[in-house]
Amino acid sequence: MGYLEPTSKTGSRTIPIFQKVLETARGGFTLDATGLTAGETIPAGTPMVFDEETRKAKKATLTGVDPDEVSDAKGLLYTDVVIEANAPVDVVLRGTVYARRVTPAIDEAHRKALPLIIFSESR
């Protein structure tokens, strides 16, 4: 069985973030850059949420107060994405991520929202 490898090459990361990608959200998305600064980079492994109808994806958010925070994450960003109009975005739904390589670290509430992602603590 082969692994899925999204085709977008927007990012410039040289150290792999994902050990294994088993499933991505179908069709890809464009970045919803509302409230983000053009030219900055969203790093691979960032928790993401997406809308199947609009085909837009944005960074996931947390609601609530520790320890009752809740995440709206649906997956993790596959590659670094430079913030610009209609930037392509691939979202990993199922696979294994090297959690220690993701910067900033993925919050525990986001991890709980993504039961099909394995967070490997190896480097």
C-alpha positions in Angstrom: 0.0 0.0 0.0 1.4 3.4 -1.0 1.3 6.5 1.0 -0.4 9.7 0.0 1.8 12.6 -0.8 0.1 15.9 -1.5 1.6 17.7 -4.5 1.8 21.3 -3.3 5.3 22.5 -3.0 4.7 25.9 -1.4 6.9 25.4 1.7 10.6 25.3 2.1 11.0 22.9 5.0 13.9 20.4 4.7 13.3 18.4 7.8 10.2 16.1 7.4 7.4 16.8 9.8 5.3 13.7 8.9 6.6 10.2 9.3 3.6 8.8 7.4 0.6 10.3 5.7 -2.3 7.9 5.2 -5.1 10.4 4.3 -5.5 14.0 3.3 -8.6 16.0 2.9 -9.8 15.5 -0.7 -9.3 18.1 -3.3 -7.1 20.5 -1.4 -8.1 24.0 -0.2 -7.1 27.6 -0.4 -6.0 29.5 2.6 -8.4 31.8 4.3 -5.9 34.6 5.1 -8.4 36.7 7.1 -6.6 38.3 10.0 -3.2 37.0 8.9 -0.2 39.0 7.7 0.8 38.5 4.1 4.3 37.2 3.5 4.5 35.4 6.9 4.7 31.6 7.0 2.3 29.1 8.6 4.5 26.1 9.6 3.8 22.5 8.6 2.0 20.7 11.4 -0.2 23.6 12.4 -3.7 22.5 13.4 -6.2 23.4 10.6 -9.9 23.6 10.1 -11.5 23.6 6.7 -14.9 24.0 5.0 -15.8 21.4 2.3 -18.3 23.8 0.6 -16.2 26.9 0.3 -12.9 24.9 -0.1 -11.2 27.3 2.4 -8.9 26.3 5.2 -7.6 28.3 8.2 -5.7 27.9 11.4 -7.7 26.0 14.1 -8.7 27.9 17.2 -9.1 27.0 20.9 -12.1 27.9 23.0 -12.6 27.6 26.7 -10.2 27.9 29.6 -7.5 25.4 30.8 -8.1 22.5 31.3 -11.4 22.7 29.5 -10.0 24.1 26.2 -11.7 22.7 23.1 -10.2 22.7 19.6 -12.0 23.0 16.2 -9.1 21.3 14.4 -9.8 18.8 11.6 -6.3 18.0 10.6 -2.7 19.3 10.3 -1.1 21.5 7.7 1.1 19.3 5.4 3.7 21.8 4.3 4.8 25.3 5.3 2.5 27.9 3.6 3.4 31.5 2.8 0.4 33.7 3.6 -0.9 35.1 0.3 -4.2 35.3 -1.6 -5.4 31.9 -2.6 -2.4 30.0 -1.3 -2.9 26.2 -1.8 -3.3 24.2 1.4 -3.1 20.4 2.0 -4.5 19.1 5.3 -3.5 15.7 6.7 -6.4 13.8 8.3 -4.7 10.5 9.2 -1.0 9.7 9.7 2.0 10.1 12.0 3.6 13.4 12.8 7.0 14.0 14.5 5.4 16.2 17.3 8.8 17.5 18.5 9.6 18.9 15.1 6.4 21.0 14.9 7.0 24.6 16.0 5.2 25.9 17.9 4.3 22.8 19.8 0.8 21.4 19.3 -1.5 22.1 22.2 -3.1 19.2 24.1 -6.6 20.3 23.1 -5.7 20.2 19.4 -4.2 16.7 19.9 -7.4 15.4 21.5 -9.4 16.8 18.5 -7.3 14.7 16.1 -7.7 11.0 17.1 -6.5 9.8 13.7 -3.2 11.5 14.0 -0.4 9.7 15.9 1.9 12.2 17.7 5.3 10.6 17.7 7.7 12.0 20.3 10.8 10.6 18.5 13.0 13.1 16.7 
